[in-house]
Amino acid sequence: MARTENAADPKQPATVEVTLDKPHTHKGQLKPAGTKIEVTEARKAWLEQQGVISGKVQEEQNNG
């Protein structure tokens, strides 16, 4: 999972790339499962709580 610093606007929080496990509306567009999106750490935690992404899948992919 890559962290991205927002060089264009340092006031913006850093983002991470996550892969959706379920369909999800992101920035007004419905994204299918398997889509990679950029979100903040706070949004990532919320998506995990909602079951939209799974941190375990990301960790397994990064460790394997």
Phi and psi restraints in degrees (value plus and minus 20) as a CYANA .aco file:
   2 ALA   PHI    -113.1   -73.1
   2 ALA   PSI     116.8   156.8
   3 ARG   PHI    -116.0   -76.0
   3 ARG   PSI     119.9   159.9
   4 THR   PHI    -143.4  -103.4
   4 THR   PSI      99.9   139.9
   5 GLU   PHI    -100.9   -60.9
   5 GLU   PSI     121.1   161.1
   6 ASN   PHI    -108.8   -68.8
   6 ASN   PSI      69.1   109.1
   7 ALA   PHI     -86.6   -46.6
   7 ALA   PSI     -51.5   -11.5
   8 ALA   PHI     -86.3   -46.3
   8 ALA   PSI     -53.7   -13.7
   9 ASP   PHI    -164.5  -124.5
   9 ASP   PSI      75.0   115.0
  10 PRO   PHI     -82.1   -42.1
  10 PRO   PSI     -32.5     7.5
  11 LYS   PHI     -96.9   -56.9
  11 LYS   PSI     -39.1     0.9
  12 GLN   PHI     -98.2   -58.2
  12 GLN   PSI     120.7   160.7
  13 PRO   PHI     -89.4   -49.4
  13 PRO   PSI     134.9   174.9
  14 ALA   PHI     -84.4   -44.4
  14 ALA   PSI     133.7   173.7
  15 THR   PHI    -141.3  -101.3
  15 THR   PSI     141.5   181.5
  16 VAL   PHI    -148.0  -108.0
  16 VAL   PSI     133.0   173.0
  17 GLU   PHI    -112.5   -72.5
  17 GLU   PSI     110.9   150.9
  18 VAL   PHI    -147.6  -107.6
  18 VAL   PSI     137.8   177.8
  19 THR   PHI    -132.4   -92.4
  19 THR   PSI     107.4   147.4
  20 LEU   PHI     -91.2   -51.2
  20 LEU   PSI     113.8   153.8
  21 ASP   PHI    -111.3   -71.3
  21 ASP   PSI     -39.5     0.5
  22 LYS   PHI    -156.7  -116.7
  22 LYS   PSI     139.5   179.5
  23 PRO   PHI     -78.2   -38.2
  23 PRO   PSI     125.3   165.3
  24 HIS   PHI    -175.1  -135.1
  24 HIS   PSI     121.2   161.2
  25 THR   PHI    -105.9   -65.9
  25 THR   PSI     100.0   140.0
  26 HIS   PHI    -146.3  -106.3
  26 HIS   PSI     101.7   141.7
  27 LYS   PHI      34.0    74.0
  27 LYS   PSI      19.8    59.8
  28 GLY   PHI      62.7   102.7
  28 GLY   PSI     -18.4    21.6
  29 GLN   PHI    -141.6  -101.6
  29 GLN   PSI     115.4   155.4
  30 LEU   PHI     -93.2   -53.2
  30 LEU   PSI     102.2   142.2
  31 LYS   PHI    -129.2   -89.2
  31 LYS   PSI     114.8   154.8
  32 PRO   PHI     -97.2   -57.2
  32 PRO   PSI     142.8   182.8
  33 ALA   PHI     -75.5   -35.5
  33 ALA   PSI     124.0   164.0
  34 GLY   PHI      75.7   115.7
  34 GLY   PSI     -33.1     6.9
  35 THR   PHI     -94.2   -54.2
  35 THR   PSI     119.2   159.2
  36 LYS   PHI    -116.3   -76.3
  36 LYS   PSI     112.8   152.8
  37 ILE   PHI    -152.9  -112.9
  37 ILE   PSI     138.2   178.2
  38 GLU   PHI    -119.1   -79.1
  38 GLU   PSI     108.2   148.2
  39 VAL   PHI    -160.9  -120.9
  39 VAL   PSI     143.6   183.6
  40 THR   PHI     -96.3   -56.3
  40 THR   PSI     145.3   185.3
  41 GLU   PHI     -79.4   -39.4
  41 GLU   PSI     -59.3   -19.3
  42 ALA   PHI     -84.3   -44.3
  42 ALA   PSI     -63.3   -23.3
  43 ARG   PHI     -87.6   -47.6
  43 ARG   PSI     -56.2   -16.2
  44 LYS   PHI     -79.4   -39.4
  44 LYS   PSI     -66.1   -26.1
  45 ALA   PHI     -81.3   -41.3
  45 ALA   PSI     -61.4   -21.4
  46 TRP   PHI     -84.3   -44.3
  46 TRP   PSI     -64.0   -24.0
  47 LEU   PHI     -81.9   -41.9
  47 LEU   PSI     -57.9   -17.9
  48 GLU   PHI     -83.2   -43.2
  48 GLU   PSI     -64.6   -24.6
  49 GLN   PHI     -81.5   -41.5
  49 GLN   PSI     -54.4   -14.4
  50 GLN   PHI    -101.8   -61.8
  50 GLN   PSI     -28.2    11.8
  51 GLY   PHI      59.5    99.5
  51 GLY   PSI      -4.0    36.0
  52 VAL   PHI    -102.7   -62.7
  52 VAL   PSI     -51.8   -11.8
  53 ILE   PHI    -150.3  -110.3
  53 ILE   PSI     141.4   181.4
  54 SER   PHI    -148.1  -108.1
  54 SER   PSI      97.7   137.7
  55 GLY   PHI     -80.2   -40.2
  55 GLY   PSI     -50.0   -10.0
  56 LYS   PHI     -83.9   -43.9
  56 LYS   PSI     -60.7   -20.7
  57 VAL   PHI     -82.0   -42.0
  57 VAL   PSI     -65.2   -25.2
  58 GLN   PHI     -81.7   -41.7
  58 GLN   PSI     -65.8   -25.8
  59 GLU   PHI     -82.4   -42.4
  59 GLU   PSI     -62.1   -22.1
  60 GLU   PHI     -83.6   -43.6
  60 GLU   PSI     -60.9   -20.9
  61 GLN   PHI     -86.7   -46.7
  61 GLN   PSI     -58.3   -18.3
  62 ASN   PHI     -94.2   -54.2
  62 ASN   PSI     -49.0    -9.0
  63 ASN   PHI    -109.2   -69.2
  63 ASN   PSI     -35.1     4.9
